[in-house]
Amino acid sequence: MLTIYQPSSLIHTIVALMFYILMAGFAIYSFLALYALNRFGRSKLLSAAVSLLYLIIAASLFAAAQSNLNSIKF
């Protein structure tokens, strides 16, 4: 079940806001990089495989970072 983030202090809210802004920037950068790879890459099959692998790794790292962020106590 998905737990909804509820900040307990102002500092925790600021840290969470900075985290989500950084993640949004990373997501935009990732989509641009994957678009360039798929659009201008030589092998479409290889670029699709690399894109899929990249998205799986990025999603797992995001999940780990999210759980670590929620475990920080201020």
N, CA, C and O atoms as a Tripos MOL2 file, in Angstrom:
@<TRIPOS>MOLECULE
protein
  296   295    74     0     0
PROTEIN
NO_CHARGES

@<TRIPOS>ATOM
      1 N           0.8380   -1.1710    0.0000 N.3       1 MET1
      2 CA          0.0000    0.0000    0.0000 C.3       1 MET1
      3 C           0.8900    1.2430    0.0000 C.2       1 MET1
      4 O           1.9340    1.2700    0.6520 O.2       1 MET1
      5 N           0.4770    2.2420   -0.7170 N.am      2 LEU2
      6 CA          1.2360    3.4750   -0.8450 C.3       2 LEU2
      7 C           1.0090    4.3500    0.3780 C.2       2 LEU2
      8 O          -0.1320    4.6430    0.7350 O.2       2 LEU2
      9 N           2.0950    4.7680    1.0210 N.am      3 THR3
     10 CA          1.9770    5.6550    2.1680 C.3       3 THR3
     11 C           2.0700    7.0900    1.6880 C.2       3 THR3
     12 O           2.9330    7.4340    0.8810 O.2       3 THR3
     13 N           1.1870    7.9100    2.1850 N.am      4 ILE4
     14 CA          1.1490    9.3160    1.8020 C.3       4 ILE4
     15 C           2.1060   10.0820    2.6920 C.2       4 ILE4
     16 O           2.1120    9.9150    3.9120 O.2       4 ILE4
     17 N           2.9150   10.9230    2.0670 N.am      5 TYR5
     18 CA          3.9060   11.6970    2.8100 C.3       5 TYR5
     19 C           3.2140   12.7990    3.5980 C.2       5 TYR5
     20 O           2.4530   13.5880    3.0360 O.2       5 TYR5
     21 N           3.4780   12.8520    4.9070 N.am      6 GLN6
     22 CA          2.9620   13.9080    5.7640 C.3       6 GLN6
     23 C           4.1220   14.4700    6.5690 C.2       6 GLN6
     24 O           4.6240   13.8130    7.4810 O.2       6 GLN6
     25 N           4.5490   15.6830    6.2360 N.am      7 PRO7
     26 CA          5.6980   16.2580    6.9440 C.3       7 PRO7
     27 C           5.3610   16.5580    8.3960 C.2       7 PRO7
     28 O           4.2250   16.8840    8.7390 O.2       7 PRO7
     29 N           6.3850   16.4390    9.2420 N.am      8 SER8
     30 CA          6.1730   16.6760   10.6670 C.3       8 SER8
     31 C           6.7430   18.0070   11.1240 C.2       8 SER8
     32 O           6.4220   18.4690   12.2190 O.2       8 SER8
     33 N           7.5830   18.6330   10.3100 N.am      9 SER9
     34 CA          8.1410   19.9280   10.6790 C.3       9 SER9
     35 C           8.4380   20.7230    9.4170 C.2       9 SER9
     36 O           8.3850   20.1970    8.3050 O.2       9 SER9
     37 N           8.7470   21.9860    9.6060 N.am     10 LEU10
     38 CA          9.0460   22.8560    8.4730 C.3      10 LEU10
     39 C          10.3330   22.4250    7.7720 C.2      10 LEU10
     40 O          10.4170   22.4690    6.5450 O.2      10 LEU10
     41 N          11.3320   22.0100    8.5450 N.am     11 ILE11
     42 CA         12.5990   21.5670    7.9580 C.3      11 ILE11
     43 C          12.3840   20.3240    7.1000 C.2      11 ILE11
     44 O          12.9450   20.2090    6.0100 O.2      11 ILE11
     45 N          11.5800   19.4090    7.5920 N.am     12 HIS12
     46 CA         11.3030   18.1930    6.8300 C.3      12 HIS12
     47 C          10.5430   18.5250    5.5510 C.2      12 HIS12
     48 O          10.7670   17.8920    4.5190 O.2      12 HIS12
     49 N           9.6550   19.5000    5.6060 N.am     13 THR13
     50 CA          8.9260   19.9270    4.4180 C.3      13 THR13
     51 C           9.8660   20.5310    3.3830 C.2      13 THR13
     52 O           9.7360   20.2540    2.1910 O.2      13 THR13
     53 N          10.8100   21.3510    3.8280 N.am     14 ILE14
     54 CA         11.7700   21.9750    2.9180 C.3      14 ILE14
     55 C          12.6730   20.9190    2.2860 C.2      14 ILE14
     56 O          12.9480   20.9680    1.0870 O.2      14 ILE14
     57 N          13.1310   19.9690    3.0920 N.am     15 VAL15
     58 CA         13.9780   18.8900    2.5640 C.3      15 VAL15
     59 C          13.2060   18.0620    1.5400 C.2      15 VAL15
     60 O          13.7450   17.7160    0.4880 O.2      15 VAL15
     61 N          11.9600   17.7460    1.8380 N.am     16 ALA16
     62 CA         11.1470   16.9640    0.9060 C.3      16 ALA16
     63 C          10.8920   17.7420   -0.3850 C.2      16 ALA16
     64 O          10.9170   17.1640   -1.4710 O.2      16 ALA16
     65 N          10.6490   19.0350   -0.2730 N.am     17 LEU17
     66 CA         10.4270   19.8610   -1.4560 C.3      17 LEU17
     67 C          11.6710   19.9010   -2.3370 C.2      17 LEU17
     68 O          11.5730   19.7940   -3.5590 O.2      17 LEU17
     69 N          12.8440   20.0560   -1.7150 N.am     18 MET18
     70 CA         14.0940   20.0480   -2.4780 C.3      18 MET18
     71 C          14.3110   18.6880   -3.1500 C.2      18 MET18
     72 O          14.7610   18.6180   -4.2930 O.2      18 MET18
     73 N          13.9870   17.6170   -2.4320 N.am     19 PHE19
     74 CA         14.1270   16.2710   -2.9900 C.3      19 PHE19
     75 C          13.2560   16.0990   -4.2320 C.2      19 PHE19
     76 O          13.7240   15.6000   -5.2560 O.2      19 PHE19
     77 N          11.9950   16.5080   -4.1450 N.am     20 TYR20
     78 CA         11.0950   16.3270   -5.2790 C.3      20 TYR20
     79 C          11.4390   17.2490   -6.4430 C.2      20 TYR20
     80 O          11.2100   16.8850   -7.5960 O.2      20 TYR20
     81 N          11.9820   18.4280   -6.1700 N.am     21 ILE21
     82 CA         12.4440   19.3060   -7.2500 C.3      21 ILE21
     83 C          13.6380   18.6710   -7.9600 C.2      21 ILE21
     84 O          13.7100   18.6870   -9.1890 O.2      21 ILE21
     85 N          14.5760   18.1110   -7.1900 N.am     22 LEU22
     86 CA         15.7130   17.4130   -7.7990 C.3      22 LEU22
     87 C          15.2550   16.2050   -8.6150 C.2      22 LEU22
     88 O          15.7880   15.9520   -9.6960 O.2      22 LEU22
     89 N          14.2830   15.4660   -8.1140 N.am     23 MET23
     90 CA         13.7840   14.3060   -8.8440 C.3      23 MET23
     91 C          13.0710   14.7300  -10.1230 C.2      23 MET23
     92 O          13.1730   14.0450  -11.1410 O.2      23 MET23
     93 N          12.3530   15.8460  -10.0860 N.am     24 ALA24
     94 CA         11.6990   16.3420  -11.3010 C.3      24 ALA24
     95 C          12.7410   16.7480  -12.3410 C.2      24 ALA24
     96 O          12.5800   16.4660  -13.5290 O.2      24 ALA24
     97 N          13.8010   17.4050  -11.8990 N.am     25 GLY25
     98 CA         14.8850   17.7650  -12.8140 C.3      25 GLY25
     99 C          15.5500   16.5390  -13.4070 C.2      25 GLY25
    100 O          15.8520   16.5070  -14.6000 O.2      25 GLY25
    101 N          15.7800   15.5270  -12.5760 N.am     26 PHE26
    102 CA         16.3730   14.2810  -13.0630 C.3      26 PHE26
    103 C          15.4520   13.5950  -14.0680 C.2      26 PHE26
    104 O          15.9210   13.0430  -15.0620 O.2      26 PHE26
    105 N          14.1480   13.6280  -13.8140 N.am     27 ALA27
    106 CA         13.1980   12.9950  -14.7340 C.3      27 ALA27
    107 C          13.1790   13.7130  -16.0800 C.2      27 ALA27
    108 O          13.1450   13.0640  -17.1260 O.2      27 ALA27
    109 N          13.2000   15.0400  -16.0640 N.am     28 ILE28
    110 CA         13.2190   15.7980  -17.3210 C.3      28 ILE28
    111 C          14.5020   15.5060  -18.0950 C.2      28 ILE28
    112 O          14.4660   15.2770  -19.3040 O.2      28 ILE28
    113 N          15.6300   15.5160  -17.3970 N.am     29 TYR29
    114 CA         16.9080   15.1910  -18.0400 C.3      29 TYR29
    115 C          16.8840   13.7740  -18.6210 C.2      29 TYR29
    116 O          17.3690   13.5480  -19.7300 O.2      29 TYR29
    117 N          16.3260   12.8340  -17.8790 N.am     30 SER30
    118 CA         16.2750   11.4450  -18.3390 C.3      30 SER30
    119 C          15.4210   11.3080  -19.5930 C.2      30 SER30
    120 O          15.8040   10.6180  -20.5370 O.2      30 SER30
    121 N          14.2650   11.9660  -19.6020 N.am     31 PHE31
    122 CA         13.4070   11.8730  -20.7750 C.3      31 PHE31
    123 C          14.0600   12.5030  -22.0030 C.2      31 PHE31
    124 O          13.9150   11.9950  -23.1150 O.2      31 PHE31
    125 N          14.7750   13.6050  -21.8050 N.am     32 LEU32
    126 CA         15.4810   14.2130  -22.9340 C.3      32 LEU32
    127 C          16.5970   13.3010  -23.4440 C.2      32 LEU32
    128 O          16.7870   13.1610  -24.6520 O.2      32 LEU32
    129 N          17.3300   12.6840  -22.5250 N.am     33 ALA33
    130 CA         18.4070   11.7770  -22.9330 C.3      33 ALA33
    131 C          17.8490   10.5520  -23.6550 C.2      33 ALA33
    132 O          18.4050   10.1200  -24.6650 O.2      33 ALA33
    133 N          16.7590    9.9960  -23.1460 N.am     34 LEU34
    134 CA         16.1670    8.8310  -23.7990 C.3      34 LEU34
    135 C          15.5680    9.1930  -25.1540 C.2      34 LEU34
    136 O          15.6300    8.4010  -26.0940 O.2      34 LEU34
    137 N          14.9870   10.3870  -25.2550 N.am     35 TYR35
    138 CA         14.4580   10.8390  -26.5410 C.3      35 TYR35
    139 C          15.5870   10.9690  -27.5680 C.2      35 TYR35
    140 O          15.4550   10.5250  -28.7080 O.2      35 TYR35
    141 N          16.6910   11.5820  -27.1490 N.am     36 ALA36
    142 CA         17.8250   11.7380  -28.0650 C.3      36 ALA36
    143 C          18.3870   10.3780  -28.4670 C.2      36 ALA36
    144 O          18.7590   10.1770  -29.6230 O.2      36 ALA36
    145 N          18.4490    9.4530  -27.5260 N.am     37 LEU37
    146 CA         18.9610    8.1170  -27.8410 C.3      37 LEU37
    147 C          18.0570    7.4080  -28.8440 C.2      37 LEU37
    148 O          18.5400    6.7990  -29.7990 O.2      37 LEU37
    149 N          16.7500    7.4870  -28.6260 N.am     38 ASN38
    150 CA         15.8160    6.8060  -29.5270 C.3      38 ASN38
    151 C          15.6750    7.5160  -30.8710 C.2      38 ASN38
    152 O          15.4470    6.8680  -31.8930 O.2      38 ASN38
    153 N          15.8060    8.8150  -30.8770 N.am     39 ARG39
    154 CA         15.6210    9.5810  -32.1150 C.3      39 ARG39
    155 C          16.8580    9.5280  -33.0090 C.2      39 ARG39
    156 O          16.7470    9.3510  -34.2220 O.2      39 ARG39
    157 N          18.0330    9.6820  -32.4070 N.am     40 PHE40
    158 CA         19.2470    9.8220  -33.1980 C.3      40 PHE40
    159 C          20.1890    8.6240  -33.1070 C.2      40 PHE40
    160 O          21.2650    8.6400  -33.7040 O.2      40 PHE40
    161 N          19.7990    7.5930  -32.3710 N.am     41 GLY41
    162 CA         20.6500    6.4130  -32.2510 C.3      41 GLY41
    163 C          20.6620    5.5980  -33.5360 C.2      41 GLY41
    164 O          19.7210    5.6640  -34.3280 O.2      41 GLY41
    165 N          21.7140    4.8410  -33.7390 N.am     42 ARG42
    166 CA         21.8370    4.0470  -34.9700 C.3      42 ARG42
    167 C          20.9450    2.8100  -34.9310 C.2      42 ARG42
    168 O          20.2780    2.4960  -35.9170 O.2      42 ARG42
    169 N          20.9280    2.1120  -33.8100 N.am     43 SER43
    170 CA         20.1520    0.8810  -33.7000 C.3      43 SER43
    171 C          18.9410    1.1300  -32.8050 C.2      43 SER43
    172 O          19.0880    1.4230  -31.6180 O.2      43 SER43
    173 N          17.7620    1.0150  -33.3720 N.am     44 LYS44
    174 CA         16.5360    1.2670  -32.6080 C.3      44 LYS44
    175 C          16.2970    0.1750  -31.5640 C.2      44 LYS44
    176 O          15.8120    0.4590  -30.4690 O.2      44 LYS44
    177 N          16.6310   -1.0490  -31.8950 N.am     45 LEU45
    178 CA         16.4400   -2.1440  -30.9460 C.3      45 LEU45
    179 C          17.3720   -1.9960  -29.7480 C.2      45 LEU45
    180 O          16.9550   -2.1870  -28.6060 O.2      45 LEU45
    181 N          18.6170   -1.6590  -30.0050 N.am     46 LEU46
    182 CA         19.5740   -1.4570  -28.9200 C.3      46 LEU46
    183 C          19.1850   -0.2540  -28.0670 C.2      46 LEU46
    184 O          19.2900   -0.3030  -26.8410 O.2      46 LEU46
    185 N          18.7390    0.8180  -28.7000 N.am     47 SER47
    186 CA         18.3430    1.9950  -27.9270 C.3      47 SER47
    187 C          17.0930    1.7120  -27.0930 C.2      47 SER47
    188 O          16.9620    2.2400  -25.9890 O.2      47 SER47
    189 N          16.1790    0.8940  -27.5980 N.am     48 ALA48
    190 CA         14.9990    0.5190  -26.8130 C.3      48 ALA48
    191 C          15.3960   -0.3370  -25.6120 C.2      48 ALA48
    192 O          14.8500   -0.1640  -24.5220 O.2      48 ALA48
    193 N          16.3410   -1.2570  -25.8000 N.am     49 ALA49
    194 CA         16.8040   -2.1000  -24.6910 C.3      49 ALA49
    195 C          17.5310   -1.2710  -23.6400 C.2      49 ALA49
    196 O          17.3230   -1.4670  -22.4430 O.2      49 ALA49
    197 N          18.3800   -0.3520  -24.0760 N.am     50 VAL50
    198 CA         19.0940    0.5150  -23.1340 C.3      50 VAL50
    199 C          18.1120    1.4200  -22.4000 C.2      50 VAL50
    200 O          18.2620    1.6480  -21.2000 O.2      50 VAL50
    201 N          17.1080    1.9380  -23.1060 N.am     51 SER51
    202 CA         16.1010    2.7930  -22.4780 C.3      51 SER51
    203 C          15.3220    2.0390  -21.4100 C.2      51 SER51
    204 O          15.0780    2.5650  -20.3240 O.2      51 SER51
    205 N          14.9340    0.8140  -21.7170 N.am     52 LEU52
    206 CA         14.1950    0.0050  -20.7490 C.3      52 LEU52
    207 C          15.0390   -0.2840  -19.5180 C.2      52 LEU52
    208 O          14.5540   -0.1700  -18.3920 O.2      52 LEU52
    209 N          16.2830   -0.6520  -19.7190 N.am     53 LEU53
    210 CA         17.1880   -0.9050  -18.6000 C.3      53 LEU53
    211 C          17.3890    0.3580  -17.7630 C.2      53 LEU53
    212 O          17.3780    0.3000  -16.5330 O.2      53 LEU53
    213 N          17.5690    1.4890  -18.4250 N.am     54 TYR54
    214 CA         17.7570    2.7610  -17.7310 C.3      54 TYR54
    215 C          16.5280    3.1130  -16.8990 C.2      54 TYR54
    216 O          16.6640    3.5540  -15.7580 O.2      54 TYR54
    217 N          15.3350    2.9250  -17.4510 N.am     55 LEU55
    218 CA         14.1100    3.2470  -16.7140 C.3      55 LEU55
    219 C          13.9220    2.3350  -15.5060 C.2      55 LEU55
    220 O          13.4580    2.7900  -14.4600 O.2      55 LEU55
    221 N          14.2700    1.0690  -15.6320 N.am     56 ILE56
    222 CA         14.1630    0.1460  -14.4970 C.3      56 ILE56
    223 C          15.1240    0.5520  -13.3870 C.2      56 ILE56
    224 O          14.7510    0.5700  -12.2140 O.2      56 ILE56
    225 N          16.3630    0.8790  -13.7550 N.am     57 ILE57
    226 CA         17.3490    1.2960  -12.7540 C.3      57 ILE57
    227 C          16.9350    2.6070  -12.0970 C.2      57 ILE57
    228 O          17.0460    2.7490  -10.8790 O.2      57 ILE57
    229 N          16.4580    3.5680  -12.8900 N.am     58 ALA58
    230 CA         16.0470    4.8620  -12.3390 C.3      58 ALA58
    231 C          14.8540    4.7020  -11.3970 C.2      58 ALA58
    232 O          14.8010    5.3540  -10.3540 O.2      58 ALA58
    233 N          13.9030    3.8470  -11.7510 N.am     59 ALA59
    234 CA         12.7400    3.6320  -10.8900 C.3      59 ALA59
    235 C          13.1350    2.9730   -9.5730 C.2      59 ALA59
    236 O          12.6100    3.3340   -8.5190 O.2      59 ALA59
    237 N          14.0450    2.0210   -9.6220 N.am     60 SER60
    238 CA         14.4660    1.3680   -8.3790 C.3      60 SER60
    239 C          15.2690    2.3200   -7.4970 C.2      60 SER60
    240 O          15.1270    2.2970   -6.2740 O.2      60 SER60
    241 N          16.1090    3.1570   -8.1040 N.am     61 LEU61
    242 CA         16.8480    4.1430   -7.3090 C.3      61 LEU61
    243 C          15.9160    5.1870   -6.7060 C.2      61 LEU61
    244 O          16.1360    5.6350   -5.5810 O.2      61 LEU61
    245 N          14.8760    5.5790   -7.4420 N.am     62 PHE62
    246 CA         13.9060    6.5230   -6.9010 C.3      62 PHE62
    247 C          13.1600    5.9150   -5.7190 C.2      62 PHE62
    248 O          12.9440    6.5900   -4.7120 O.2      62 PHE62
    249 N          12.7680    4.6600   -5.8280 N.am     63 ALA63
    250 CA         12.0600    4.0020   -4.7280 C.3      63 ALA63
    251 C          12.9390    3.9110   -3.4840 C.2      63 ALA63
    252 O          12.4610    4.1160   -2.3680 O.2      63 ALA63
    253 N          14.2120    3.6070   -3.6730 N.am     64 ALA64
    254 CA         15.1330    3.5420   -2.5330 C.3      64 ALA64
    255 C          15.3360    4.9210   -1.9130 C.2      64 ALA64
    256 O          15.3600    5.0560   -0.6900 O.2      64 ALA64
    257 N          15.4790    5.9350   -2.7430 N.am     65 ALA65
    258 CA         15.6550    7.2930   -2.2210 C.3      65 ALA65
    259 C          14.4080    7.7640   -1.4890 C.2      65 ALA65
    260 O          14.5040    8.4400   -0.4640 O.2      65 ALA65
    261 N          13.2460    7.4110   -2.0080 N.am     66 GLN66
    262 CA         11.9850    7.7970   -1.3660 C.3      66 GLN66
    263 C          11.8590    7.1420    0.0070 C.2      66 GLN66
    264 O          11.4550    7.8010    0.9660 O.2      66 GLN66
    265 N          12.1910    5.8830    0.1160 N.am     67 SER67
    266 CA         12.0850    5.2100    1.4160 C.3      67 SER67
    267 C          13.1070    5.7630    2.4020 C.2      67 SER67
    268 O          12.8170    5.8770    3.5930 O.2      67 SER67
    269 N          14.3050    6.1100    1.9180 N.am     68 ASN68
    270 CA         15.2930    6.7200    2.8060 C.3      68 ASN68
    271 C          14.8660    8.1090    3.2480 C.2      68 ASN68
    272 O          15.1120    8.4970    4.3900 O.2      68 ASN68
    273 N          14.2320    8.8600    2.3610 N.am     69 LEU69
    274 CA         13.7430   10.1880    2.7320 C.3      69 LEU69
    275 C          12.6720   10.0850    3.8110 C.2      69 LEU69
    276 O          12.6500   10.8810    4.7490 O.2      69 LEU69
    277 N          11.7870    9.1070    3.6750 N.am     70 ASN70
    278 CA         10.7160    8.9510    4.6580 C.3      70 ASN70
    279 C          11.2350    8.4610    6.0050 C.2      70 ASN70
    280 O          10.5660    8.6450    7.0220 O.2      70 ASN70
    281 N          12.4090    7.8450    6.0320 N.am     71 SER71
    282 CA         12.9340    7.3330    7.2990 C.3      71 SER71
    283 C          13.7710    8.3600    8.0560 C.2      71 SER71
    284 O          14.1830    8.0960    9.1860 O.2      71 SER71
    285 N          14.0310    9.5210    7.4620 N.am     72 ILE72
    286 CA         14.7990   10.5620    8.1530 C.3      72 ILE72
    287 C          13.9250   11.1750    9.2410 C.2      72 ILE72
    288 O          12.7860   11.5680    8.9880 O.2      72 ILE72
    289 N          14.4590   11.2520   10.4300 N.am     73 LYS73
    290 CA         13.7370   11.8570   11.5570 C.3      73 LYS73
    291 C          14.4090   13.1700   11.9330 C.2      73 LYS73
    292 O          15.6250   13.2260   12.1180 O.2      73 LYS73
    293 N          13.6270   14.1990   12.0420 N.am     74 PHE74
    294 CA         14.1510   15.5140   12.4330 C.3      74 PHE74
    295 C          13.7780   15.8330   13.8570 C.2      74 PHE74
    296 O          14.1310   16.8980   14.3640 O.2      74 PHE74
@<TRIPOS>BOND
     1     1     2 1
     2     2     3 1
     3     3     4 2
     4     3     5 am
     5     5     6 1
     6     6     7 1
     7     7     8 2
     8     7     9 am
     9     9    10 1
    10    10    11 1
    11    11    12 2
    12    11    13 am
    13    13    14 1
    14    14    15 1
    15    15    16 2
    16    15    17 am
    17    17    18 1
    18    18    19 1
    19    19    20 2
    20    19    21 am
    21    21    22 1
    22    22    23 1
    23    23    24 2
    24    23    25 am
    25    25    26 1
    26    26    27 1
    27    27    28 2
    28    27    29 am
    29    29    30 1
    30    30    31 1
    31    31    32 2
    32    31    33 am
    33    33    34 1
    34    34    35 1
    35    35    36 2
    36    35    37 am
    37    37    38 1
    38    38    39 1
    39    39    40 2
    40    39    41 am
    41    41    42 1
    42    42    43 1
    43    43    44 2
    44    43    45 am
    45    45    46 1
    46    46    47 1
    47    47    48 2
    48    47    49 am
    49    49    50 1
    50    50    51 1
    51    51    52 2
    52    51    53 am
    53    53    54 1
    54    54    55 1
    55    55    56 2
    56    55    57 am
    57    57    58 1
    58    58    59 1
    59    59    60 2
    60    59    61 am
    61    61    62 1
    62    62    63 1
    63    63    64 2
    64    63    65 am
    65    65    66 1
    66    66    67 1
    67    67    68 2
    68    67    69 am
    69    69    70 1
    70    70    71 1
    71    71    72 2
    72    71    73 am
    73    73    74 1
    74    74    75 1
    75    75    76 2
    76    75    77 am
    77    77    78 1
    78    78    79 1
    79    79    80 2
    80    79    81 am
    81    81    82 1
    82    82    83 1
    83    83    84 2
    84    83    85 am
    85    85    86 1
    86    86    87 1
    87    87    88 2
    88    87    89 am
    89    89    90 1
    90    90    91 1
    91    91    92 2
    92    91    93 am
    93    93    94 1
    94    94    95 1
    95    95    96 2
    96    95    97 am
    97    97    98 1
    98    98    99 1
    99    99   100 2
   100    99   101 am
   101   101   102 1
   102   102   103 1
   103   103   104 2
   104   103   105 am
   105   105   106 1
   106   106   107 1
   107   107   108 2
   108   107   109 am
   109   109   110 1
   110   110   111 1
   111   111   112 2
   112   111   113 am
   113   113   114 1
   114   114   115 1
   115   115   116 2
   116   115   117 am
   117   117   118 1
   118   118   119 1
   119   119   120 2
   120   119   121 am
   121   121   122 1
   122   122   123 1
   123   123   124 2
   124   123   125 am
   125   125   126 1
   126   126   127 1
   127   127   128 2
   128   127   129 am
   129   129   130 1
   130   130   131 1
   131   131   132 2
   132   131   133 am
   133   133   134 1
   134   134   135 1
   135   135   136 2
   136   135   137 am
   137   137   138 1
   138   138   139 1
   139   139   140 2
   140   139   141 am
   141   141   142 1
   142   142   143 1
   143   143   144 2
   144   143   145 am
   145   145   146 1
   146   146   147 1
   147   147   148 2
   148   147   149 am
   149   149   150 1
   150   150   151 1
   151   151   152 2
   152   151   153 am
   153   153   154 1
   154   154   155 1
   155   155   156 2
   156   155   157 am
   157   157   158 1
   158   158   159 1
   159   159   160 2
   160   159   161 am
   161   161   162 1
   162   162   163 1
   163   163   164 2
   164   163   165 am
   165   165   166 1
   166   166   167 1
   167   167   168 2
   168   167   169 am
   169   169   170 1
   170   170   171 1
   171   171   172 2
   172   171   173 am
   173   173   174 1
   174   174   175 1
   175   175   176 2
   176   175   177 am
   177   177   178 1
   178   178   179 1
   179   179   180 2
   180   179   181 am
   181   181   182 1
   182   182   183 1
   183   183   184 2
   184   183   185 am
   185   185   186 1
   186   186   187 1
   187   187   188 2
   188   187   189 am
   189   189   190 1
   190   190   191 1
   191   191   192 2
   192   191   193 am
   193   193   194 1
   194   194   195 1
   195   195   196 2
   196   195   197 am
   197   197   198 1
   198   198   199 1
   199   199   200 2
   200   199   201 am
   201   201   202 1
   202   202   203 1
   203   203   204 2
   204   203   205 am
   205   205   206 1
   206   206   207 1
   207   207   208 2
   208   207   209 am
   209   209   210 1
   210   210   211 1
   211   211   212 2
   212   211   213 am
   213   213   214 1
   214   214   215 1
   215   215   216 2
   216   215   217 am
   217   217   218 1
   218   218   219 1
   219   219   220 2
   220   219   221 am
   221   221   222 1
   222   222   223 1
   223   223   224 2
   224   223   225 am
   225   225   226 1
   226   226   227 1
   227   227   228 2
   228   227   229 am
   229   229   230 1
   230   230   231 1
   231   231   232 2
   232   231   233 am
   233   233   234 1
   234   234   235 1
   235   235   236 2
   236   235   237 am
   237   237   238 1
   238   238   239 1
   239   239   240 2
   240   239   241 am
   241   241   242 1
   242   242   243 1
   243   243   244 2
   244   243   245 am
   245   245   246 1
   246   246   247 1
   247   247   248 2
   248   247   249 am
   249   249   250 1
   250   250   251 1
   251   251   252 2
   252   251   253 am
   253   253   254 1
   254   254   255 1
   255   255   256 2
   256   255   257 am
   257   257   258 1
   258   258   259 1
   259   259   260 2
   260   259   261 am
   261   261   262 1
   262   262   263 1
   263   263   264 2
   264   263   265 am
   265   265   266 1
   266   266   267 1
   267   267   268 2
   268   267   269 am
   269   269   270 1
   270   270   271 1
   271   271   272 2
   272   271   273 am
   273   273   274 1
   274   274   275 1
   275   275   276 2
   276   275   277 am
   277   277   278 1
   278   278   279 1
   279   279   280 2
   280   279   281 am
   281   281   282 1
   282   282   283 1
   283   283   284 2
   284   283   285 am
   285   285   286 1
   286   286   287 1
   287   287   288 2
   288   287   289 am
   289   289   290 1
   290   290   291 1
   291   291   292 2
   292   291   293 am
   293   293   294 1
   294   294   295 1
   295   295   296 2
@<TRIPOS>SUBSTRUCTURE
     1 MET1         2 RESIDUE 1 A MET
     2 LEU2         6 RESIDUE 1 A LEU
     3 THR3        10 RESIDUE 1 A THR
     4 ILE4        14 RESIDUE 1 A ILE
     5 TYR5        18 RESIDUE 1 A TYR
     6 GLN6        22 RESIDUE 1 A GLN
     7 PRO7        26 RESIDUE 1 A PRO
     8 SER8        30 RESIDUE 1 A SER
     9 SER9        34 RESIDUE 1 A SER
    10 LEU10       38 RESIDUE 1 A LEU
    11 ILE11       42 RESIDUE 1 A ILE
    12 HIS12       46 RESIDUE 1 A HIS
    13 THR13       50 RESIDUE 1 A THR
    14 ILE14       54 RESIDUE 1 A ILE
    15 VAL15       58 RESIDUE 1 A VAL
    16 ALA16       62 RESIDUE 1 A ALA
    17 LEU17       66 RESIDUE 1 A LEU
    18 MET18       70 RESIDUE 1 A MET
    19 PHE19       74 RESIDUE 1 A PHE
    20 TYR20       78 RESIDUE 1 A TYR
    21 ILE21       82 RESIDUE 1 A ILE
    22 LEU22       86 RESIDUE 1 A LEU
    23 MET23       90 RESIDUE 1 A MET
    24 ALA24       94 RESIDUE 1 A ALA
    25 GLY25       98 RESIDUE 1 A GLY
    26 PHE26      102 RESIDUE 1 A PHE
    27 ALA27      106 RESIDUE 1 A ALA
    28 ILE28      110 RESIDUE 1 A ILE
    29 TYR29      114 RESIDUE 1 A TYR
    30 SER30      118 RESIDUE 1 A SER
    31 PHE31      122 RESIDUE 1 A PHE
    32 LEU32      126 RESIDUE 1 A LEU
    33 ALA33      130 RESIDUE 1 A ALA
    34 LEU34      134 RESIDUE 1 A LEU
    35 TYR35      138 RESIDUE 1 A TYR
    36 ALA36      142 RESIDUE 1 A ALA
    37 LEU37      146 RESIDUE 1 A LEU
    38 ASN38      150 RESIDUE 1 A ASN
    39 ARG39      154 RESIDUE 1 A ARG
    40 PHE40      158 RESIDUE 1 A PHE
    41 GLY41      162 RESIDUE 1 A GLY
    42 ARG42      166 RESIDUE 1 A ARG
    43 SER43      170 RESIDUE 1 A SER
    44 LYS44      174 RESIDUE 1 A LYS
    45 LEU45      178 RESIDUE 1 A LEU
    46 LEU46      182 RESIDUE 1 A LEU
    47 SER47      186 RESIDUE 1 A SER
    48 ALA48      190 RESIDUE 1 A ALA
    49 ALA49      194 RESIDUE 1 A ALA
    50 VAL50      198 RESIDUE 1 A VAL
    51 SER51      202 RESIDUE 1 A SER
    52 LEU52      206 RESIDUE 1 A LEU
    53 LEU53      210 RESIDUE 1 A LEU
    54 TYR54      214 RESIDUE 1 A TYR
    55 LEU55      218 RESIDUE 1 A LEU
    56 ILE56      222 RESIDUE 1 A ILE
    57 ILE57      226 RESIDUE 1 A ILE
    58 ALA58      230 RESIDUE 1 A ALA
    59 ALA59      234 RESIDUE 1 A ALA
    60 SER60      238 RESIDUE 1 A SER
    61 LEU61      242 RESIDUE 1 A LEU
    62 PHE62      246 RESIDUE 1 A PHE
    63 ALA63      250 RESIDUE 1 A ALA
    64 ALA64      254 RESIDUE 1 A ALA
    65 ALA65      258 RESIDUE 1 A ALA
    66 GLN66      262 RESIDUE 1 A GLN
    67 SER67      266 RESIDUE 1 A SER
    68 ASN68      270 RESIDUE 1 A ASN
    69 LEU69      274 RESIDUE 1 A LEU
    70 ASN70      278 RESIDUE 1 A ASN
    71 SER71      282 RESIDUE 1 A SER
    72 ILE72      286 RESIDUE 1 A ILE
    73 LYS73      290 RESIDUE 1 A LYS
    74 PHE74      294 RESIDUE 1 A PHE
